Amino acid sequence: MSTIKKLFKLLVMLLLLSACNYEAKSDADAIKNTIESFYNTQYDAYLEMKYKDITPYLDMSKIQNQNKVIALKRLTIRRKYIDEKKYCYVEKRRFPLSFKYKSIDIKNNHAKVILEIKIDRQQVYPPFIDSGENVFELKKDGDDWKIISHSYSGLKMFEVSTDKKLPELDLEKLKKQIDDEFK
């Protein structure tokens, strides 16, 4: 084989390898963006006391993710009602948090992410932000990555369950529960 052909083959292989590496880096960046946007959208909803749509980041066929939506709606309504009734102080400041990705393992259209969230332990954070290790599983949906599952120590306090769907919100019942709690 001529030297030119060998060089050409080598160049093609290098280009293919760099394209694969670029795609993996691109997927990792997209995954990080999905997770961080998911947290930012929830935190915005929490502070504004108005539900914001988190479904673009979630695989909504999963019960856990349906529960994330119900829990966030409940939390925002609860905070707003408590604030309106002046039952107690409602925090309206955003506190810093940082994301340290320990690993992002991508296999075809699935990914497993181990993420450590660091917070200022002197502050009070929303219940969906859990300091320490968070494990996410995601799947690729077209060009987007969707969260399939999320394991963290505060799961039982916020979402309550990953396999039993929470009841839909009953606004009047929720308000009565809050009234009873603060009277």
Secondary structure, 3 states (H helix, E strand, C coil): CCHHHHHHHHHHHHHHHHHHHHHHHHHHHHHHHHHHHHHHHHHHHHHHCCCCCCHHHECCCCHHHHHHHHHHHHHHHHHHHHHHHCCCCCCCCCCCEEEEEEEEEEECCEEEEEEEEEECCCCCCCCCCCCEEEEEEEEEECCEEEEEEEECCCHHHHCCCCCCCCCCCCHHHHHHHHHHHHC
